[in-house]
Amino acid sequence: MQPHLANARKLSIQRLRQAYRNKETTPEEVVREIIRLAETDEGLNVWITPPRMERIKPYLDRLAELDPDETPLWGIPFGIKDNIDLAGVPTTAGCADYQYVPRESAVAVERLVRAGAIPLGKTNLDQFATGLVGTRSPYGEVHNAIREELISGGSSSGSAVAVARGHAAFSLGTDTAGSGRVPAALNGLIGFKPALGAWPTKGVVPACASLDCVTVFATELDDALEVDRIVRGTEESDPWSRELKPLRPSLPEKLLLPQEPLEFFGPYKAQYEQAWEKTVRRLEQLGLPIEYVDASLFRRAAVLLYEGPFVAERWASLGGFVDAHPGSVLPVTDRVLRSGADPRYDAASVFKSSHELQEMKLQANRLMKGAALVLPTAGGTWTREQVRADPIRTNSQLGIYTNHCNLLDLCGVAVPSEEAGEHLPFGITFFSLASEESLSIGAAKLLGGESPAGPDRPAEGYTFVAVCGLHMRGYPLEKQMVEHGARFVREGKTAKKYALYKLLTTPPKPGMVKRPGEGGAIGLEVWEMPLDGFGRFASSIPAPLGIGKVELDDGTEIPGFVCEAYASADAEDITAYGSWKAIT
């Protein structure tokens, strides 16, 4: 194997959708290629239960019963961290003696499967999700996806590397102290950790149940948001689930950066520091106000997670198993878990720290209201050999900028930034309050050069355009949208008031006519286009088509393609198909 693995093939939800629509490939062909890649990469220790066709085939066969227009993740393959249940497949949490076979999938998994996604298998992890390094597994150290001598990050190590190596379009991880963010940074990915309770955790082996989150790794931020739209929502049987607003990316009033010097570490300490300095300069060019603040609050909160009584929650969840199965747990995991049984952590200490944390939350809410905090996701990295030599200190340093997040009830999205060196990713995390999750997403989109406004509101200086025919993605006139500066936002549907016709043109094209009381809901795409190019674009559209107001299924009206009614007289009515995609 080559020492640098930077050219790994990566998948995305959007690219797979387009490939399926254009009949360039099929879900079964994609899965077969994934199985081949996973077998080739076996030495990276990515999977505990690897992708196998006999296990995946029922999910592939089920696709024939599903309408791709009604199931947004139709045929999209994903990985699952092996502390999250998949029905009929063993859950080990990285410990063979702990293994059980669940009869039901975790709620998050079940929602994805209902949306048409294909579960591939179970990924490797730091045992019992206790670690940020990716080396604490009896199933083998998970190698970094880009440079195999480096750590992959943990605890969701296998999930991150699976996406980075093209084994999955996205994957689920968990995050208590940074496990859904650190591996993203070290493997050049997006890592999204929603606010506590936004995604159900029922069916997840608890680390700290009150702080655990299910997370997603993806190659594109929009893919992570697509997964969020499907998984987000309360679950009546989950005591930790809570109702939070849907994500509608919007810009924060300001960015918060630490005023004090930051701590960097590891063999690439200088390169990481330089990458942070470059990132700060890039942030300063985004046009958002920047405020430099005392960030010691977040460091104090981070320390509480493992150097205070909150670690006792891990022992409360797993201590009985550890005591009953001597020798089943790795020594380093045993050491971390048993620290929660320290006599110092009595009931009084828990309440004292809880009160201290509550005051910190109040301070954080005041400081971060309307803002997004930006920190390095990790201040450095290590070789796997260095972690083996000093497992506790190296692991602790990886959590400096992540451990505070769940304790303070924040949302976090980890994104790639300036590279620290050749084949050496560097990433940052945008944090926002649980009540303002959309601000961290909007800031991340802005950094990536995307529209920060999200699926429900166009960016300033732009207008939405509803597209129902040859201007959609993958069709011949998509290039006209791009030439006028338009960007795809989301898929959608009209209100149930439209008829769709196949016009007698060369080539054939659809015409959408509003017919209240007679029509149906027509599938379309929502794009956003700069206002200064919109007029030129609209004037170029030939009759009988034109731009008018299109009513969407949520009652809003946006500009979009419509057709003059006279053209339907000798055209074929294809309303029953529901979209132009369904017949082409």
C-alpha positions as CSV (number, residue, x, y, z in Angstrom):
1,M,0.0,0.0,0.0
2,Q,1.2,3.5,-0.8
3,P,2.0,5.8,2.2
4,H,-0.3,8.5,0.8
5,L,-3.9,7.6,0.0
6,A,-5.2,11.0,-1.0
7,N,-6.8,10.0,-4.3
8,A,-9.5,7.8,-2.7
9,R,-12.8,7.7,-4.6
10,K,-15.5,9.6,-2.8
11,L,-19.3,9.3,-3.2
12,S,-22.0,11.8,-2.6
13,I,-25.8,11.7,-2.4
14,Q,-26.2,14.2,-5.2
15,R,-23.8,12.5,-7.6
16,L,-25.4,9.1,-7.0
17,R,-28.9,10.5,-7.6
18,Q,-27.9,12.0,-10.9
19,A,-26.1,8.8,-12.0
20,Y,-29.2,6.7,-11.2
21,R,-31.5,9.2,-13.0
22,N,-29.2,9.1,-16.1
23,K,-29.1,5.3,-15.9
24,E,-25.3,5.5,-15.7
25,T,-25.3,2.9,-12.9
26,T,-27.6,1.1,-10.5
27,P,-27.6,0.7,-6.7
28,E,-26.5,-2.9,-7.0
29,E,-23.5,-2.0,-9.2
30,V,-22.6,0.7,-6.7
31,V,-22.8,-1.8,-3.8
32,R,-20.7,-4.3,-5.7
33,E,-18.0,-1.7,-6.2
34,I,-18.1,-0.8,-2.5
35,I,-17.7,-4.4,-1.5
36,R,-14.6,-4.6,-3.8
37,L,-13.2,-1.4,-2.3
38,A,-13.8,-2.6,1.2
39,E,-12.0,-5.8,0.5
40,T,-9.1,-4.0,-1.0
41,D,-8.9,-1.7,2.0
42,E,-9.3,-4.6,4.5
43,G,-5.9,-3.7,6.1
44,L,-7.2,-0.3,7.1
45,N,-9.5,-2.0,9.7
46,V,-12.5,0.1,8.7
47,W,-15.3,-2.4,9.3
48,I,-16.3,-4.8,12.0
49,T,-19.2,-6.2,10.0
50,P,-18.1,-5.4,6.4
51,P,-20.4,-5.0,3.4
52,R,-21.6,-8.3,2.1
53,M,-24.0,-8.8,-0.8
54,E,-26.1,-11.5,0.9
55,R,-26.9,-9.2,3.8
56,I,-27.5,-6.1,1.6
57,K,-29.5,-7.8,-1.1
58,P,-32.9,-7.5,0.7
59,Y,-32.5,-3.8,0.9
60,L,-31.6,-3.6,-2.8
61,D,-34.6,-5.8,-3.8
62,R,-36.9,-3.5,-1.7
63,L,-36.0,-0.5,-4.0
64,A,-38.2,-1.9,-6.7
65,E,-41.2,-1.2,-4.4
66,L,-40.2,2.4,-3.7
67,D,-40.7,5.5,-5.8
68,P,-37.4,7.4,-6.1
69,D,-39.3,10.7,-6.2
70,E,-40.9,9.8,-2.8
71,T,-37.9,8.3,-1.1
72,P,-35.1,10.9,-1.1
73,L,-32.3,8.5,-0.3
74,W,-33.3,5.8,-2.8
75,G,-30.3,3.6,-3.4
76,I,-27.9,5.6,-1.3
77,P,-25.4,3.4,0.6
78,F,-24.4,4.3,4.2
79,G,-22.3,3.0,7.0
80,I,-23.2,2.6,10.7
81,K,-20.9,2.9,13.6
82,D,-21.0,-0.3,15.6
83,N,-22.6,1.1,18.7
84,I,-25.7,1.9,16.7
85,D,-28.2,-0.9,16.1
86,L,-29.0,-2.4,12.7
87,A,-31.7,-5.1,12.9
88,G,-30.3,-8.6,12.6
89,V,-26.7,-7.5,12.6
90,P,-24.5,-7.8,15.7
91,T,-23.8,-4.7,17.8
92,T,-20.4,-5.0,19.5
93,A,-19.5,-1.4,20.6
94,G,-15.9,-2.6,19.9
95,C,-16.1,-5.4,22.4
96,A,-16.8,-9.0,21.3
97,D,-18.0,-10.1,24.7
98,Y,-20.6,-7.3,24.8
99,Q,-22.1,-8.4,21.5
100,Y,-25.8,-8.7,21.0
101,V,-28.1,-9.0,17.9
102,P,-30.8,-6.4,18.0
103,R,-34.3,-7.1,16.7
104,E,-34.9,-3.5,15.7
105,S,-32.7,-0.8,14.2
106,A,-31.9,2.4,16.0
107,V,-34.5,5.1,15.3
108,A,-32.0,7.1,13.2
109,V,-31.2,4.0,11.1
110,E,-34.8,3.1,10.6
111,R,-35.7,6.6,9.4
112,L,-32.9,6.4,6.8
113,V,-34.0,3.0,5.6
114,R,-37.5,4.2,5.2
115,A,-36.1,7.0,3.0
116,G,-34.6,4.4,0.7
117,A,-31.0,4.3,2.0
118,I,-29.0,1.1,1.9
119,P,-27.3,0.0,5.2
120,L,-23.9,-1.6,4.3
121,G,-22.5,-2.9,7.6
122,K,-21.0,-1.8,10.9
123,T,-17.9,0.3,11.2
124,N,-15.0,0.0,13.6
125,L,-14.7,2.4,16.6
126,D,-12.8,3.2,19.7
127,Q,-14.1,0.6,22.2
128,F,-17.4,1.8,23.8
129,A,-16.9,5.1,22.1
130,T,-14.3,6.0,24.6
131,G,-11.5,7.7,22.8
132,L,-10.7,10.3,20.1
133,V,-7.8,8.4,18.4
134,G,-9.2,5.5,16.5
135,T,-6.6,3.0,17.9
136,R,-8.6,1.6,20.8
137,S,-10.2,-1.3,19.1
138,P,-9.6,-5.1,19.4
139,Y,-10.7,-5.2,15.8
140,G,-7.5,-3.3,14.8
141,E,-6.4,0.3,14.7
142,V,-8.3,2.2,12.0
143,H,-5.7,3.8,9.7
144,N,-6.1,7.3,8.4
145,A,-7.8,7.4,5.0
146,I,-5.1,9.7,3.5
147,R,-1.8,8.9,5.4
148,E,-2.0,5.4,6.9
149,E,0.8,6.1,9.5
150,L,-1.4,8.8,11.1
151,I,-4.4,8.2,13.4
152,S,-7.9,8.3,11.9
153,G,-9.4,10.0,14.9
154,G,-12.1,8.5,17.1
155,S,-14.3,7.2,18.3
156,S,-16.2,7.1,15.1
157,S,-13.1,6.2,13.2
158,G,-14.4,3.5,10.8
159,S,-17.4,5.7,9.9
160,A,-15.2,8.5,8.8
161,V,-12.7,6.4,6.9
162,A,-15.5,4.5,5.1
163,V,-16.7,7.8,3.6
164,A,-13.2,9.1,2.9
165,R,-12.3,5.9,1.1
166,G,-15.5,5.7,-1.0
167,H,-17.0,2.8,0.9
168,A,-20.2,4.8,1.6
169,A,-21.9,8.0,0.5
170,F,-22.3,9.0,4.2
171,S,-22.1,7.2,7.5
172,L,-23.4,7.5,11.0
173,G,-21.2,8.1,14.0
174,T,-21.8,9.2,17.6
175,D,-20.4,12.2,19.4
176,T,-20.1,12.7,23.2
177,A,-16.8,14.5,23.4
178,G,-15.9,15.1,19.7
179,S,-16.2,11.7,18.1
180,G,-18.3,13.0,15.2
181,R,-15.9,15.9,14.5
182,V,-12.3,14.9,15.1
183,P,-12.3,12.0,12.6
184,A,-13.9,14.4,10.0
185,A,-11.0,16.9,10.4
186,L,-8.3,14.2,10.2
187,N,-9.8,12.6,7.1
188,G,-10.9,15.7,5.2
189,L,-14.6,15.4,5.6
190,I,-17.7,17.2,6.8
191,G,-18.8,16.1,10.3
192,F,-22.2,17.4,11.6
193,K,-23.2,17.1,15.2
194,P,-26.7,18.3,15.8
195,A,-27.8,19.8,19.1
196,L,-28.6,17.3,21.9
197,G,-31.9,15.5,21.3
198,A,-32.4,16.8,17.7
199,W,-31.8,13.2,16.4
200,P,-33.1,10.3,18.5
201,T,-30.5,8.2,20.3
202,K,-32.8,5.2,20.9
203,G,-30.9,2.1,19.8
204,V,-27.4,3.6,20.6
205,V,-25.2,2.0,23.1
206,P,-24.8,4.7,25.7
207,A,-21.5,6.4,26.5
208,C,-22.9,9.3,28.5
209,A,-26.6,9.0,27.7
210,S,-27.4,12.6,28.7
211,L,-24.7,13.9,26.3
212,D,-24.7,11.4,23.4
213,C,-25.5,12.5,19.9
214,V,-25.9,10.5,16.6
215,T,-23.8,12.3,13.9
216,V,-23.1,12.1,10.2
217,F,-19.9,12.1,8.1
218,A,-20.2,13.2,4.4
219,T,-18.1,14.6,1.6
220,E,-20.5,17.6,1.1
221,L,-22.3,19.8,3.6
222,D,-25.6,19.5,1.6
223,D,-25.4,15.7,2.0
224,A,-25.2,16.1,5.8
225,L,-28.2,18.5,5.7
226,E,-30.2,16.0,3.6
227,V,-29.5,13.3,6.3
228,D,-30.5,15.8,9.0
229,R,-33.9,16.5,7.3
230,I,-34.7,12.8,7.4
231,V,-33.4,11.9,10.9
232,R,-34.3,15.0,12.8
233,G,-37.5,14.9,14.9
234,T,-38.8,13.7,18.2
235,E,-39.3,10.1,19.1
236,E,-41.9,9.4,21.7
237,S,-40.1,6.3,23.1
238,D,-36.8,8.2,23.5
239,P,-36.4,10.0,26.8
240,W,-33.6,12.2,25.4
241,S,-35.4,13.3,22.3
242,R,-36.7,16.9,22.1
243,E,-38.3,19.2,19.6
244,L,-35.9,21.6,17.9
245,K,-36.3,23.8,14.8
246,P,-35.7,22.4,11.3
247,L,-32.3,23.5,9.9
248,R,-32.7,26.6,7.7
249,P,-29.2,27.8,7.1
250,S,-28.8,31.5,7.8
251,L,-25.9,33.9,8.5
252,P,-24.8,34.7,12.0
253,E,-24.6,38.4,13.0
254,K,-20.9,37.8,13.7
255,L,-18.1,35.3,14.1
256,L,-16.4,34.7,17.4
257,L,-12.7,33.9,17.4
258,P,-10.5,33.3,20.5
259,Q,-8.4,36.2,21.5
260,E,-5.9,34.2,23.4
261,P,-3.1,32.1,21.7
262,L,-4.3,28.6,20.9
263,E,-2.6,25.3,21.8
264,F,-1.2,23.2,19.0
265,F,0.5,19.8,19.4
266,G,1.9,16.8,17.7
267,P,4.6,16.2,15.0
268,Y,2.9,18.8,12.7
269,K,2.3,21.4,15.4
270,A,3.8,24.3,13.4
271,Q,1.9,23.3,10.2
272,Y,-1.4,23.2,12.1
273,E,-0.8,26.6,13.6
274,Q,0.0,28.1,10.2
275,A,-3.2,26.5,8.8
276,W,-5.2,28.1,11.6
277,E,-3.6,31.5,10.8
278,K,-4.5,31.2,7.1
279,T,-8.0,30.2,8.1
280,V,-8.4,33.3,10.2
281,R,-7.4,35.5,7.3
282,R,-9.9,33.7,5.1
283,L,-12.6,34.2,7.7
284,E,-11.8,37.9,7.8
285,Q,-12.6,38.1,4.1
286,L,-16.1,36.6,4.4
287,G,-17.7,40.0,5.1
288,L,-19.1,39.0,8.5
289,P,-18.1,41.1,11.6
290,I,-15.5,39.3,13.7
291,E,-15.2,39.6,17.5
292,Y,-12.3,38.3,19.4
293,V,-13.4,36.9,22.7
294,D,-12.1,35.3,25.9
295,A,-12.6,31.6,25.0
296,S,-11.4,30.3,28.3
297,L,-15.0,29.5,29.2
298,F,-15.0,26.7,26.6
299,R,-11.7,25.3,27.9
300,R,-13.1,25.2,31.4
301,A,-16.2,23.4,30.3
302,A,-14.1,20.9,28.3
303,V,-12.1,20.0,31.4
304,L,-15.3,19.1,33.3
305,L,-16.1,16.2,30.9
306,Y,-13.2,13.9,31.8
307,E,-11.7,15.6,34.9
308,G,-14.9,15.9,36.8
309,P,-17.8,13.8,38.0
310,F,-19.5,13.6,34.6
311,V,-17.2,10.8,33.7
312,A,-19.2,8.7,36.3
313,E,-22.1,8.6,33.8
314,R,-19.9,6.3,31.6
315,W,-19.3,4.0,34.6
316,A,-23.1,4.0,35.4
317,S,-23.8,2.8,31.9
318,L,-21.0,0.2,31.5
319,G,-19.5,-0.5,34.9
320,G,-21.7,-3.6,35.6
321,F,-20.5,-5.2,32.3
322,V,-16.8,-4.3,33.0
323,D,-16.9,-5.8,36.5
324,A,-18.7,-8.9,35.3
325,H,-16.3,-9.6,32.4
326,P,-12.8,-9.2,33.6
327,G,-10.3,-9.1,30.7
328,S,-12.9,-8.3,28.1
329,V,-12.2,-4.6,27.9
330,L,-8.9,-3.1,26.6
331,P,-6.7,-1.8,29.4
332,V,-6.8,1.8,28.2
333,T,-10.7,1.6,28.0
334,D,-10.9,0.0,31.4
335,R,-8.7,2.7,32.9
336,V,-10.9,5.5,31.4
337,L,-14.2,3.8,32.5
338,R,-13.0,3.0,36.0
339,S,-12.0,6.7,36.5
340,G,-15.8,7.2,36.8
341,A,-15.9,5.0,39.9
342,D,-13.4,7.3,41.8
343,P,-14.7,7.9,45.3
344,R,-14.2,11.6,44.8
345,Y,-17.2,11.6,42.5
346,D,-20.0,11.4,45.1
347,A,-23.5,12.9,44.8
348,A,-22.4,16.2,46.2
349,S,-19.6,16.6,43.6
350,V,-22.1,15.9,40.8
351,F,-24.4,18.6,42.0
352,K,-21.6,21.0,42.6
353,S,-20.3,20.5,39.0
354,S,-23.8,20.7,37.6
355,H,-24.4,24.1,39.2
356,E,-21.0,25.2,37.9
357,L,-21.9,24.0,34.4
358,Q,-25.3,25.7,34.5
359,E,-23.5,29.0,35.1
360,M,-21.2,28.3,32.2
361,K,-24.2,27.7,30.0
362,L,-25.6,31.0,30.9
363,Q,-22.3,32.7,30.0
364,A,-22.2,30.8,26.7
365,N,-25.8,31.8,25.8
366,R,-25.0,35.5,26.5
367,L,-21.7,35.4,24.5
368,M,-23.0,33.3,21.5
369,K,-26.4,34.8,21.0
370,G,-26.8,35.4,17.2
371,A,-23.2,34.4,16.6
372,A,-21.1,31.4,15.5
373,L,-17.9,30.5,17.4
374,V,-15.0,29.2,15.3
375,L,-12.2,26.9,16.7
376,P,-9.8,24.4,15.2
377,T,-11.5,21.0,15.2
378,A,-8.2,19.5,16.4
379,G,-5.0,21.3,17.3
380,G,-2.8,18.6,15.8
381,T,-2.6,14.9,15.0
382,W,-0.3,12.0,15.9
383,T,1.1,8.9,14.4
384,R,-0.5,5.7,15.5
385,E,2.9,4.7,17.0
386,Q,2.9,7.9,19.1
387,V,-0.5,7.1,20.4
388,R,0.4,3.6,21.4
389,A,3.4,5.0,23.4
390,D,1.3,7.6,25.3
391,P,-2.4,6.8,24.9
392,I,-3.9,9.0,27.5
393,R,-2.1,12.3,26.9
394,T,-2.3,12.1,23.1
395,N,-6.0,11.4,23.3
396,S,-6.7,14.2,25.8
397,Q,-5.2,16.8,23.6
398,L,-7.4,15.9,20.7
399,G,-10.4,17.0,22.8
400,I,-9.2,20.5,23.7
401,Y,-11.5,22.2,21.2
402,T,-14.4,19.6,21.2
403,N,-15.1,18.4,24.7
404,H,-17.1,21.5,25.7
405,C,-19.7,21.2,22.9
406,N,-22.4,18.9,24.4
407,L,-21.9,20.0,28.0
408,L,-22.8,23.6,26.9
409,D,-25.6,22.3,24.6
410,L,-24.1,23.5,21.3
411,C,-24.4,22.4,17.7
412,G,-21.2,21.8,15.8
413,V,-20.3,21.4,12.1
414,A,-16.7,20.4,11.3
415,V,-15.5,21.4,7.9
416,P,-12.2,21.2,6.0
417,S,-10.2,24.3,5.8
418,E,-6.7,25.3,4.7
419,E,-4.4,22.2,4.4
420,A,-1.7,21.9,7.0
421,G,0.6,20.3,4.5
422,E,0.7,17.8,1.6
423,H,-1.9,15.1,2.3
424,L,-2.5,16.7,5.8
425,P,-6.0,18.0,6.2
426,F,-6.9,20.7,8.7
427,G,-10.4,21.5,9.8
428,I,-12.4,24.0,11.8
429,T,-15.7,23.8,13.6
430,F,-18.5,26.3,13.7
431,F,-20.4,26.2,16.9
432,S,-23.8,27.7,17.6
433,L,-26.4,27.5,20.4
434,A,-29.0,24.7,20.2
435,S,-31.7,27.3,19.6
436,E,-29.7,28.7,16.7
437,E,-28.3,25.6,14.9
438,S,-28.8,27.2,11.5
439,L,-26.2,29.9,12.2
440,S,-23.3,27.4,12.3
441,I,-24.6,25.8,9.0
442,G,-24.9,29.2,7.3
443,A,-21.4,30.2,8.3
444,A,-20.0,26.9,7.1
445,K,-21.8,27.4,3.7
446,L,-20.4,30.8,3.4
447,L,-16.9,29.6,4.0
448,G,-17.4,27.0,1.3
449,G,-18.5,29.6,-1.2
450,E,-22.1,28.4,-1.2
451,S,-25.3,30.2,-0.6
452,P,-25.8,30.6,3.2
453,A,-29.5,31.1,2.9
454,G,-30.5,27.4,2.6
455,P,-33.5,25.6,1.1
456,D,-36.2,28.0,2.3
457,R,-34.9,31.5,1.6
458,P,-32.6,32.7,-1.3
459,A,-29.4,34.5,-0.6
460,E,-29.3,38.2,-0.7
461,G,-29.2,39.4,-4.3
462,Y,-30.7,36.1,-5.6
463,T,-34.1,34.7,-6.5
464,F,-35.5,31.2,-6.4
465,V,-36.4,29.6,-9.7
466,A,-38.6,26.5,-10.0
467,V,-37.4,24.2,-12.8
468,C,-39.5,21.3,-14.0
469,G,-37.9,20.2,-17.4
470,L,-34.8,20.4,-19.5
471,H,-33.1,22.9,-17.2
472,M,-32.9,20.4,-14.3
473,R,-29.7,18.7,-13.3
474,G,-28.5,16.1,-15.7
475,Y,-30.6,17.5,-18.6
476,P,-29.3,19.3,-21.7
477,L,-30.2,22.9,-20.7
478,E,-28.7,22.7,-17.1
479,K,-25.7,24.5,-18.6
480,Q,-27.9,27.6,-19.2
481,M,-28.7,27.7,-15.4
482,V,-25.0,27.5,-14.6
483,E,-24.1,30.1,-17.2
484,H,-26.5,32.6,-15.5
485,G,-24.8,31.9,-12.1
486,A,-27.6,29.7,-10.8
487,R,-27.1,27.1,-8.0
488,F,-29.2,24.1,-7.2
489,V,-30.9,24.4,-3.8
490,R,-33.2,21.4,-3.4
491,E,-35.8,19.1,-4.9
492,G,-39.5,20.0,-4.3
493,K,-43.1,19.7,-5.5
494,T,-45.8,22.1,-6.6
495,A,-49.1,22.4,-4.9
496,K,-51.7,19.9,-6.1
497,K,-53.0,22.4,-8.7
498,Y,-50.9,21.7,-11.8
499,A,-51.1,19.7,-15.0
500,L,-48.0,18.6,-16.9
501,Y,-48.0,18.2,-20.6
502,K,-45.5,16.7,-23.1
503,L,-45.3,19.4,-25.7
504,L,-44.9,18.7,-29.5
505,T,-41.5,20.3,-29.7
506,T,-38.1,19.1,-30.9
507,P,-36.8,17.8,-28.6
508,P,-39.9,17.1,-26.5
509,K,-40.2,19.3,-23.4
510,P,-42.7,19.6,-20.6
511,G,-45.2,22.4,-20.1
512,M,-46.7,23.0,-16.7
513,V,-50.1,24.7,-16.5
514,K,-51.9,25.7,-13.3
515,R,-55.4,24.0,-13.2
516,P,-56.9,24.4,-9.7
517,G,-59.2,21.5,-8.8
518,E,-57.9,19.3,-11.7
519,G,-54.2,19.0,-11.4
520,G,-51.7,17.2,-9.2
521,A,-48.4,17.8,-7.4
522,I,-45.5,18.0,-9.9
523,G,-41.9,17.2,-9.0
524,L,-39.4,20.0,-9.7
525,E,-36.1,21.5,-8.6
526,V,-35.6,24.8,-6.8
527,W,-32.5,26.7,-7.9
528,E,-31.4,30.2,-6.9
529,M,-30.2,32.7,-9.6
530,P,-28.5,36.1,-9.2
531,L,-31.1,38.9,-9.8
532,D,-28.8,40.6,-12.2
533,G,-28.9,37.6,-14.5
534,F,-32.5,36.6,-14.0
535,G,-33.9,39.1,-16.4
536,R,-31.6,38.0,-19.2
537,F,-32.4,34.4,-18.5
538,A,-36.2,34.9,-18.5
539,S,-36.1,36.8,-21.8
540,S,-34.4,34.0,-23.5
541,I,-37.1,31.4,-22.9
542,P,-39.1,30.6,-26.0
543,A,-42.9,30.5,-26.2
544,P,-45.1,28.8,-25.1
545,L,-43.0,28.6,-22.0
546,G,-42.2,31.5,-19.7
547,I,-41.5,32.5,-16.2
548,G,-44.4,33.0,-13.8
549,K,-45.3,32.4,-10.2
550,V,-45.3,28.7,-9.2
551,E,-47.1,27.6,-6.0
552,L,-45.2,25.0,-4.0
553,D,-46.6,22.4,-1.8
554,D,-45.9,24.5,1.3
555,G,-48.0,27.3,0.0
556,T,-45.2,29.6,-1.0
557,E,-44.9,31.1,-4.4
558,I,-41.6,31.5,-6.3
559,P,-40.7,32.4,-9.9
560,G,-40.6,29.3,-12.2
561,F,-41.3,27.7,-15.5
562,V,-44.9,27.8,-16.6
563,C,-46.6,27.2,-19.9
564,E,-49.4,29.0,-21.8
565,A,-52.6,27.0,-21.7
566,Y,-53.1,27.0,-25.5
567,A,-50.1,24.7,-25.9
568,S,-51.8,21.9,-24.0
569,A,-54.6,21.5,-26.7
570,D,-52.6,19.0,-28.8
571,A,-50.1,17.9,-26.1
572,E,-50.0,14.6,-24.2
573,D,-51.2,14.9,-20.6
574,I,-48.5,13.3,-18.4
575,T,-49.7,14.7,-15.0
576,A,-50.2,11.2,-13.7
577,Y,-46.4,10.5,-13.9
578,G,-45.8,13.3,-11.4
579,S,-42.6,14.7,-13.0
580,W,-40.7,15.0,-16.2
581,K,-38.0,12.8,-14.6
582,A,-40.5,9.9,-14.4
583,I,-40.8,9.6,-18.2
584,T,-37.3,10.4,-19.3
